[in-house]
Amino acid sequence: MEVICAILVALFGIGFGIFMALQPEDAIALSSRRRYTQVPEPTEEYIRLTRLEGIVLSVLCAVLLHSSCGIFLALLQ
């Protein structure tokens, strides 16, 4: 059960990381949506960092997915 949860979390993380990398302005808008004050436009550096965070998140979740699938396949044998 833990392996299946890890696989689902990894797939969600990969998807959200790709979303952050391809649409950083929308990802920034999601995180600032909870604030009730006026949020200034994000700078180019902040957009670049958000894009980099998305790539790192996708890579880390891909590593988690790879290790989880390896454990899952070992359990099946």
Summary of the structure (lengths in Angstrom):
residues: 77
radius of gyration: 16.1
end to end distance: 16.4
largest distance: 56.0
contacts: 198
relative contact order: 0.22
helix: 82%
strand: 0%
